[in-house]
Amino acid sequence: MFQVFPTARLRPSPFFHSAMAEGCTSASIYNRMILPASFGDKEKEYSDLMNGVVMWDVGVERQVQLEGPDAAKLAQILSPRDLSKCKVGQGKYVPMCNHDGILINDPILLKLHEDLYWFSIADSDIWFWARAIAAERRLDVKISEPDVSPLAVQGPMAETVVASIFGDWVRDLKYFWFKETELNGIPLAVQRSGWSKQGGFEIYLRDGSRGTELWNIVKQAGLLYNIGNGGPTSPERTESGLVSCGSDTDDTTNPYEVRLGKYVDLNLPDDVVGIEALRRIHAEGPKRHQLGLVLDGDSSDPLSFHWEDITVGGQKVGDMTNCIWSPRMQKNIGYALISKKCNIGDTVVLARSNQRKVNAQLVDLPFY
């Protein structure tokens, strides 16, 4: 039986009780909230994502709201990606960095109005960061955490399910674009997005008191397609090459090391946080890069709670940042954050946490 010790430090999402009623068996902590990870049958959860449709409680993806005359200015100062052409109703993936060019978050920015933006954040305290930068620059902007909680619907049948709820207009949404709407009086925003490569949407609930109602609407609409439960911890994310900021990165990682350099625009104004450091890193070239790992052996042996050393000739050359059993490859696979001296095709040695060593081959990402 799954149990959570209640404390005011740990917040449930508006979908928490629904997820528990569905039989959630494991969870992790993310933005000081409970992130459902599994409902007891990981093989089914993976199959549903790959072949059908699943719903995920991702209310942990909190929003940092910028509102006011300087909202657009602050959004750009916090983003080393050019936002000048971002339109209302459009979202953009943003590698957010500190002054040293170190990746501290990788949110989706949503532009709701000319003076209203959301950063849909990964796991770190960007509210404090944004408030500090705004105060330092003396900007006229209000920074808050609005009552907004995403519910993800992912998989090949996700579009069919979401269209059956909202109408065929959702089929016309481009990736990361969204539309504000309502359903039975529930205020929402519907975006084509999600932490998988199987297609899907995130439904941003804008009234936390109606989480159970929205959950039941989606579940009912998905019954015809055998909608399943799960969480964004599937092997699919590794197979698809998605980066988990804070898990695949450390406090020295820059965007160029984890394949996010294409989202950095170096010609932005000097007041953008980290842009001068990113120019220098780009000019010098990153010291590490992120590659895939295919481990020898055919038994499931996932990563422990920490990174594991990668060695060549007895010398450490990098770290394995995640490892998981791939149902498609029938192998343990993972990511290497490794010296640029190591390249695709090389064989390396992993010092596993269970005191044994395993050979692995470096491959390109994504795996699929």
C-alpha positions as CSV (number, residue, x, y, z in Angstrom):
1,M,0.0,0.0,0.0
2,F,1.3,3.4,-0.9
3,Q,1.6,5.9,2.0
4,V,2.7,9.5,2.1
5,F,3.5,11.1,5.4
6,P,1.5,14.4,5.4
7,T,3.4,17.6,5.9
8,A,2.9,21.2,4.8
9,R,6.3,21.0,3.1
10,L,4.9,18.4,0.6
11,R,2.0,19.5,-1.5
12,P,-0.3,17.2,-3.4
13,S,-1.5,18.2,-6.9
14,P,-5.2,18.7,-7.6
15,F,-5.1,15.2,-9.2
16,F,-3.4,13.4,-6.2
17,H,-6.5,11.8,-4.8
18,S,-7.6,10.5,-8.2
19,A,-4.1,9.1,-8.8
20,M,-4.2,7.3,-5.4
21,A,-7.7,6.0,-6.1
22,E,-6.4,4.5,-9.4
23,G,-3.8,2.5,-7.5
24,C,-0.6,4.6,-7.6
25,T,2.2,2.4,-6.1
26,S,5.3,4.6,-6.3
27,A,6.1,8.3,-6.6
28,S,9.0,10.8,-6.4
29,I,9.3,14.3,-5.1
30,Y,9.5,17.2,-7.6
31,N,9.2,20.9,-6.8
32,R,8.3,19.8,-3.3
33,M,5.3,17.9,-4.7
34,I,4.3,14.3,-5.2
35,L,4.9,13.0,-8.7
36,P,3.2,9.7,-9.4
37,A,5.6,7.3,-11.1
38,S,3.9,3.9,-11.4
39,F,0.7,2.1,-10.8
40,G,2.2,-1.3,-10.3
41,D,2.6,-2.6,-13.9
42,K,5.4,-0.9,-15.7
43,E,5.2,-3.1,-18.7
44,K,1.5,-2.2,-19.2
45,E,2.3,1.5,-18.6
46,Y,5.0,1.4,-21.2
47,S,2.8,-0.5,-23.7
48,D,-0.1,2.0,-23.2
49,L,2.2,4.9,-23.9
50,M,3.7,3.3,-27.0
51,N,0.6,1.9,-28.5
52,G,-2.5,3.6,-27.0
53,V,-3.0,6.5,-24.5
54,V,-2.1,7.3,-20.9
55,M,-2.9,10.1,-18.5
56,W,-0.3,11.4,-16.1
57,D,-0.6,13.7,-13.1
58,V,2.1,16.2,-13.8
59,G,0.8,18.9,-11.6
60,V,4.4,19.2,-10.2
61,E,5.2,21.2,-13.4
62,R,4.6,24.5,-11.6
63,Q,4.2,27.8,-13.4
64,V,6.2,30.9,-12.7
65,Q,4.0,33.7,-13.8
66,L,5.4,37.0,-15.1
67,E,2.8,39.7,-15.3
68,G,3.0,43.5,-15.9
69,P,4.6,46.1,-18.2
70,D,8.1,44.5,-18.0
71,A,6.9,40.8,-18.2
72,A,8.3,40.4,-21.8
73,K,11.6,42.1,-20.8
74,L,12.1,39.8,-17.8
75,A,11.1,36.7,-19.8
76,Q,13.9,37.5,-22.3
77,I,16.5,38.4,-19.6
78,L,15.9,35.0,-18.1
79,S,16.0,33.2,-21.5
80,P,19.1,32.7,-23.7
81,R,16.7,31.9,-26.5
82,D,15.4,34.7,-28.7
83,L,11.7,35.4,-27.7
84,S,11.2,38.4,-29.9
85,K,9.0,36.6,-32.4
86,C,7.1,34.5,-29.9
87,K,3.4,35.0,-30.4
88,V,0.4,34.9,-28.0
89,G,-0.6,31.3,-27.8
90,Q,2.9,30.0,-28.5
91,G,5.2,28.1,-26.3
92,K,9.0,27.7,-26.6
93,Y,11.5,25.3,-25.0
94,V,14.0,27.4,-23.1
95,P,17.4,26.4,-21.5
96,M,17.5,28.7,-18.5
97,C,21.0,29.5,-17.2
98,N,22.8,31.3,-14.4
99,H,25.4,34.0,-14.9
100,D,28.1,31.3,-15.5
101,G,26.1,29.7,-18.4
102,I,25.2,26.7,-16.2
103,L,21.8,25.1,-16.9
104,I,19.5,25.6,-13.9
105,N,16.2,24.7,-15.5
106,D,14.6,23.9,-18.9
107,P,11.1,25.2,-18.8
108,I,8.5,25.7,-21.5
109,L,7.7,29.3,-21.8
110,L,4.0,30.1,-22.7
111,K,3.0,33.5,-23.9
112,L,-0.6,34.1,-22.8
113,H,-0.8,37.9,-23.5
114,E,1.7,40.6,-24.3
115,D,2.2,41.3,-20.6
116,L,1.6,37.7,-19.2
117,Y,3.9,34.8,-19.4
118,W,4.3,31.4,-17.7
119,F,7.5,29.4,-17.3
120,S,6.4,25.8,-16.9
121,I,9.4,24.7,-14.9
122,A,11.4,21.6,-14.2
123,D,12.5,20.8,-10.6
124,S,14.1,24.0,-9.1
125,D,13.1,27.2,-7.4
126,I,12.8,29.5,-10.4
127,W,10.3,31.8,-8.5
128,F,13.2,33.0,-6.2
129,W,15.5,33.3,-9.2
130,A,13.0,35.4,-11.2
131,R,12.2,37.6,-8.3
132,A,15.8,38.3,-7.5
133,I,16.6,39.2,-11.1
134,A,13.5,41.4,-11.4
135,A,14.4,43.3,-8.2
136,E,18.0,43.6,-9.3
137,R,17.0,45.1,-12.6
138,R,14.2,47.2,-11.0
139,L,11.6,45.8,-13.4
140,D,7.8,46.6,-13.2
141,V,6.6,43.0,-13.1
142,K,4.7,40.8,-10.7
143,I,6.1,37.3,-10.2
144,S,3.8,34.6,-8.7
145,E,2.8,31.0,-8.8
146,P,-0.7,30.8,-10.2
147,D,-3.3,28.1,-9.5
148,V,-2.3,26.1,-12.6
149,S,-1.7,22.3,-12.7
150,P,-1.0,20.3,-15.9
151,L,-2.6,16.9,-16.6
152,A,-0.8,15.1,-19.4
153,V,-2.4,12.9,-22.1
154,Q,0.2,11.0,-24.1
155,G,0.5,8.3,-26.7
156,P,-0.6,7.6,-30.3
157,M,-4.3,7.9,-29.4
158,A,-3.9,11.0,-27.3
159,E,-5.0,13.3,-30.1
160,T,-8.2,11.3,-30.7
161,V,-9.0,11.3,-27.0
162,V,-8.4,15.1,-26.5
163,A,-10.2,15.9,-29.7
164,S,-13.2,14.0,-28.4
165,I,-13.3,16.2,-25.3
166,F,-12.5,19.6,-26.8
167,G,-13.2,19.4,-30.5
168,D,-11.2,18.9,-33.7
169,W,-9.5,22.3,-33.2
170,V,-6.9,20.6,-31.0
171,R,-5.7,18.7,-34.1
172,D,-4.5,22.0,-35.6
173,L,-2.3,23.0,-32.7
174,K,1.4,23.0,-33.6
175,Y,3.9,21.6,-31.1
176,F,4.1,23.8,-28.0
177,W,1.3,26.0,-29.2
178,F,-1.7,26.2,-26.9
179,K,-5.2,27.7,-26.6
180,E,-7.0,29.0,-23.6
181,T,-10.5,27.5,-23.2
182,E,-13.0,26.0,-20.7
183,L,-14.8,22.8,-20.2
184,N,-18.0,22.6,-18.2
185,G,-17.0,25.9,-16.7
186,I,-13.4,24.7,-15.8
187,P,-10.8,27.2,-17.0
188,L,-8.0,25.5,-18.9
189,A,-5.3,25.9,-21.4
190,V,-4.6,23.0,-23.8
191,Q,-1.1,22.7,-25.3
192,R,0.4,20.1,-27.7
193,S,3.3,19.0,-25.5
194,G,4.4,16.4,-23.0
195,W,7.5,14.6,-21.8
196,S,7.4,11.8,-24.4
197,K,8.0,11.5,-28.1
198,Q,4.7,9.5,-28.7
199,G,2.6,12.6,-29.2
200,G,0.1,14.2,-26.8
201,F,-1.1,17.2,-24.9
202,E,-0.9,18.9,-21.5
203,I,-4.2,20.3,-20.2
204,Y,-3.4,23.2,-17.8
205,L,-6.0,23.2,-15.1
206,R,-6.6,26.7,-13.8
207,D,-8.8,25.9,-10.8
208,G,-7.2,23.4,-8.4
209,S,-10.6,22.7,-6.8
210,R,-11.7,20.9,-9.9
211,G,-8.9,18.5,-10.4
212,T,-11.0,15.4,-9.7
213,E,-13.6,16.6,-12.1
214,L,-11.1,17.1,-14.9
215,W,-9.5,13.7,-14.2
216,N,-12.8,11.9,-14.5
217,I,-13.7,13.7,-17.8
218,V,-10.4,12.6,-19.4
219,K,-10.7,9.1,-18.0
220,Q,-14.3,8.7,-19.3
221,A,-13.3,10.0,-22.7
222,G,-10.4,7.6,-22.8
223,L,-12.3,4.5,-21.9
224,L,-13.1,3.7,-25.5
225,Y,-9.3,3.6,-26.1
226,N,-8.4,1.7,-22.9
227,I,-6.7,4.7,-21.4
228,G,-4.1,3.8,-18.9
229,N,-2.2,5.4,-16.0
230,G,1.4,6.0,-15.4
231,G,4.0,8.8,-15.0
232,P,6.8,10.5,-16.9
233,T,9.3,8.0,-15.7
234,S,8.9,5.5,-18.6
235,P,11.9,4.0,-20.4
236,E,10.5,5.8,-23.4
237,R,12.0,9.1,-22.3
238,T,15.5,7.6,-22.4
239,E,14.9,5.7,-25.7
240,S,13.7,9.1,-27.1
241,G,16.7,11.0,-25.9
242,L,14.8,13.5,-23.6
243,V,16.9,15.4,-21.1
244,S,15.9,15.4,-17.4
245,C,17.3,18.7,-16.0
246,G,18.7,18.0,-12.5
247,S,19.0,14.3,-13.2
248,D,21.2,14.3,-16.3
249,T,22.9,17.6,-15.4
250,D,24.9,18.8,-12.5
251,D,25.9,22.2,-11.1
252,T,28.6,22.6,-13.9
253,T,26.6,21.5,-16.9
254,N,26.0,24.0,-19.7
255,P,23.4,23.6,-22.5
256,Y,26.0,22.7,-25.1
257,E,27.0,19.6,-23.1
258,V,23.5,18.1,-23.2
259,R,22.4,18.8,-26.8
260,L,20.5,22.0,-26.0
261,G,22.9,24.4,-27.7
262,K,20.5,24.8,-30.6
263,Y,18.1,26.6,-28.3
264,V,20.7,29.3,-27.4
265,D,20.9,32.5,-29.5
266,L,24.2,34.1,-28.9
267,N,23.3,37.5,-30.5
268,L,21.0,38.4,-27.7
269,P,21.6,41.6,-25.7
270,D,24.3,41.5,-23.0
271,D,21.6,41.9,-20.2
272,V,20.4,38.3,-20.8
273,V,21.5,36.3,-17.8
274,G,24.4,34.0,-18.8
275,I,24.7,35.1,-22.4
276,E,28.3,36.4,-22.1
277,A,29.4,33.1,-20.4
278,L,27.6,31.1,-23.1
279,R,29.4,33.0,-25.8
280,R,32.7,32.1,-24.2
281,I,31.7,28.4,-23.7
282,H,30.7,28.3,-27.4
283,A,33.9,29.8,-28.6
284,E,36.1,27.6,-26.5
285,G,34.0,24.5,-27.1
286,P,32.4,22.4,-24.3
287,K,34.6,19.9,-22.4
288,R,31.9,17.2,-22.2
289,H,29.1,15.9,-24.4
290,Q,26.1,13.7,-23.9
291,L,26.0,10.4,-25.6
292,G,24.0,7.2,-25.3
293,L,25.2,4.0,-23.6
294,V,24.3,0.4,-24.4
295,L,25.4,-1.8,-21.6
296,D,26.6,-5.4,-21.9
297,G,24.4,-8.1,-20.5
298,D,20.6,-8.6,-20.8
299,S,19.4,-8.3,-17.2
300,S,17.5,-5.3,-15.8
301,D,19.9,-3.3,-13.6
302,P,18.7,0.4,-13.3
303,L,20.7,3.3,-12.0
304,S,20.9,3.7,-8.2
305,F,20.4,7.1,-6.5
306,H,23.6,8.6,-7.9
307,W,25.6,8.9,-11.1
308,E,28.1,6.1,-11.8
309,D,31.7,6.6,-13.0
310,I,32.7,5.9,-16.6
311,T,36.3,4.9,-17.0
312,V,38.7,4.2,-19.9
313,G,42.1,2.6,-19.0
314,G,41.4,3.0,-15.4
315,Q,40.9,6.8,-15.6
316,K,37.5,8.5,-15.1
317,V,36.3,10.1,-18.2
318,G,32.7,10.9,-17.3
319,D,29.5,9.7,-15.6
320,M,26.5,7.6,-16.5
321,T,23.6,9.9,-15.5
322,N,20.7,7.5,-16.0
323,C,20.2,3.8,-16.8
324,I,17.0,1.9,-17.5
325,W,15.9,-1.3,-19.1
326,S,14.8,-0.7,-22.7
327,P,11.8,-2.9,-23.8
328,R,12.5,-2.1,-27.4
329,M,16.3,-2.9,-27.3
330,Q,16.1,-5.6,-24.6
331,K,19.2,-3.9,-23.1
332,N,20.1,-1.6,-20.3
333,I,20.6,1.8,-21.8
334,G,21.5,5.2,-20.4
335,Y,23.2,8.5,-21.0
336,A,26.9,9.4,-20.6
337,L,28.0,12.9,-19.7
338,I,31.5,12.3,-20.9
339,S,34.7,13.9,-22.1
340,K,34.7,15.1,-25.7
341,K,37.8,12.9,-26.2
342,C,35.4,9.9,-26.1
343,N,33.2,9.4,-29.2
344,I,30.5,7.2,-30.7
345,G,31.6,3.7,-31.2
346,D,34.1,3.7,-28.2
347,T,33.8,1.1,-25.5
348,V,33.9,2.3,-21.9
349,V,33.8,0.7,-18.5
350,L,31.1,1.5,-15.9
351,A,31.8,1.2,-12.2
352,R,28.3,0.0,-11.2
353,S,27.0,0.8,-7.7
354,N,26.7,-3.0,-7.0
355,Q,30.6,-3.2,-7.0
356,R,30.8,-4.8,-10.5
357,K,32.2,-3.4,-13.7
358,V,30.3,-3.5,-17.0
359,N,31.4,-2.7,-20.5
360,A,29.2,-0.3,-22.5
361,Q,29.3,1.1,-26.0
362,L,28.9,4.8,-26.7
363,V,26.2,5.5,-29.3
364,D,24.4,8.6,-30.7
365,L,21.2,10.0,-29.2
366,P,18.3,9.5,-29.5
367,F,18.2,5.7,-29.5
368,Y,15.0,6.0,-31.5
